[in-house]
Amino acid sequence: MRGPLLIVLVAAGLAAAQAPDNSKTNQRDRTDPSATADQQKMNKADTDLVQKIRQSVYADKSLSTYAHNVKIVAQDGRVTLRGPVRSQAEKDQIQAKAAAIAGADSVTNQLEIVPAKDNEPK
């Protein structure tokens, strides 16, 4: 019985030691007037637009997990990109993917570059 208990204690300790990296960003988004996912209208055109961009971003396996999980919000055909990415190259790649689908004039890029820390996976 000692083995499962040890695993649970170790997992709990790791979870407590590693706070979510984007919690401050999520707190900021609650008061920031910029577009967030809960503000997105549920019309078919906007949901289809987000789905196409999300599929394009996710299909690019050269992007980090952070890049795969950026917020993509569409409102009346206008797309807002938000969240952390690991490099300027990732920021540019996601911008290009969104622009190719929505049109360059329809994309607002608010992605933030947050390099990986030395002790976390890239």
N, C-alpha and C positions, 0 to 999 in steps of 0.2 A: 504494500500500500504506500510505501514511502516514495516510490518513483512518480506516480501521478500527482501526489501532493507537491513534490519538489518542482515538477514542471509547471504547475499552476502558480506556485509562489514566484518562480523565476519569470514567468510570463507577466504576472501582475507587476513585478518590479520593473521590468523593461517598459511596460506600458506607462507606468507612473513616471519613469525617468525621461521618456521621450514625448514631450507635449506636441500636439499637432503644429506643424510648421506654419500653417496659414490661418491660425486662429485670430491673430491680430488683423489680418486682411479681412476676414469675415466680419469682425466687429466693426471695422471701418465702413464696410459696405452697408451696414444697417443705417448709418446716418449720412452717407455720401449720396448726393442726388443722381449720380451716374446710374446707368442701366444695370439691373441685376436680374437674375433668372426669374424671380417671382413677379417681376413687372412685365414679363413677356406676355403678349397677347397669345391666345391659343388659336389663332386663325391658321388655316392650312398652309398658306404661303410662307408665313414666318416659321412655323414648325418644320416644314420641308427644307427651308433654307438652312436652319440650324442643323438639321439631320445630315444634310449633304456636306456641310463644312466639318461637322464632328467626324463623319466617316472618313473624310479626306485627311484630317489631322491624325486620327487614330491609325489609319492605314500606313502612315509613315513611321516605320519602326526605328528610324534613326533619331526620333525625338525622345526626350526624357519622359518619365512618368508625369512629371509636373506639366510638361507641354501637352501631353495627352489629356490632362484634366483641367485645362483652362476653361473659363466660363465663356460661353458663346451665347449672346443674347440678340435676338432679332426683334425689332419693333418697326412695323410698317416698311419692311424691306431694308432697313438700316441695321447693320450688324455692329455690335460692340464686343470687343475681345478684352477680357480682364483676367488677371491672375498671374502667378509667378511662372517664369520659365528660367532655364539655366544659362542662357547665353543670348547675345544679340542675334546670332544665326538662327536660333529657334524662334525668336520674336519675329524676325524677317520671314522665315518659312511659313509660320502660321498666318501672318499678314497676307502673304502671297496666295496661300490656299484660299483664304476667305475672299480676297479680291477677285480671284479667278472665278469664284462661284457667284458672289453677290455684286461684283463690280467695284473697281478701285475707289470710286467716290462714295460708296455706300458702307465703308468699313472705318470704324474708329478703333484704333489700336491703343489700348490702355494696359498692355501687358508689362509686367515688371521683371527685370532681370535680377534673379536671386541665385548667385552661384552656390554650388554644393559646398557644404562644410567639409573639412578634411576627414571627419569621422563618419560621414554618411555615404551611402552608395550613390553613384552618379546616375 
